[in-house]
Amino acid sequence: MSNHKKGKHVPVLTKEAIQGLNVQKGKQYIDATVGDAGHATRIIKKGGLVLAIDWDPGAVKRAKQRLKEVCLAPNQVLRGPTQPFICVVGNFKNLAKIAGKYGFGHPAGILFDLGVSSPQLEDPKRGLSFTKEGPLDMRLDPSLKRTAKDLINELSQEELYEIFTRNAQEELARPISKAIVRARRLKPVATTVELAEIVRGVAATRRGRSKLHPATKVFLALRIEVNEETANLKEGVFQAIDLLRPEGRLVVISFHETEDRIVKHALRKGLREKKLTILTRKPMTASMPERTRNPRARSAKLRIAERL
């Protein structure tokens, strides 16, 4: 990523997200995907009280430290004995339960910043990046039992095809699935580089020139499947809609078509059920300067809704 230190996560559409939440002093907000706390710090600086959730224990540890530093800054008006945040490890599919446990049962705003963070991508042990050699793991929650290696080496050719098509709309899903099954007959596919090379070999003879690395969608599809991201997102967004207090705001930043489609359908359902008004007729996208500074912003889409 350009113009930021290696491993440092740069949140996207931050100004738009905070404005969308309509943060007000003393009111409660849930950051359902706190990551490195880029958005949460801004909520706190505006006087909001934050319940910060992430299913990655490492992210929660980093976020907690960063939020403490923000609260203790010399010019920070919130400095004092009471911390304006709670940081917890959890999956947003359990959002209602977590919110109730920590006294955030009717928040004024809920934020989802989906996808993965730069520190997660930079860690070879995670196996999330096709540019770094590491085990085919891809678990965002280390307590999950199934890894990408398990899927690649155990699922049938048809099952792999279904995952690549459903989760990432991979046009070469069938030949890629066939090539993976052929390769694993010789030996298990165990590393990120091995899988990327299999995909590259297929794409080299079939796909025209593309800005995307040929393994991009395959890695995305496997990450979604390993972490059950589709089911979790559906659960989380529907729970968020029901949790919000009247005039509470829901802000969701997504990074690929599958995520955005789920969010769009959930908001439209909330509209039909007269639970929501949708404030973004079309999703907001990053400005050209932000896209230049942070390539991750290029695919970001932001949607905002308000509880009735």
Secondary structure, DSSP 4 states (H G I P E B T S, - for coil): -TTS-TT----SSHHHHHHHHT--TT-EEEETT-TT-HHHHHHHHTT-EEEEEES-HHHHHHHHHHHHHHHTSTT-TT-SSS-SEEEEE--GGGHHHHHHHTT-SS-SEEEEE-S--HHHHH-GGG---TTS--BS---SSTT----HHHHHHHS-HHHHHHHHHHHH--TTHHHHHHHHHHHHHHS---BHHHHHHHHHHHHHHH----SS-TTHHHHHHHHHHHTTHHHHHHHHHHHHHHHSPTT-EEEEEE-SHHHHHHHHHHHHHHHHTTSEEES-SS-B---HHHHHH-GGGGG-EEEEEEE-
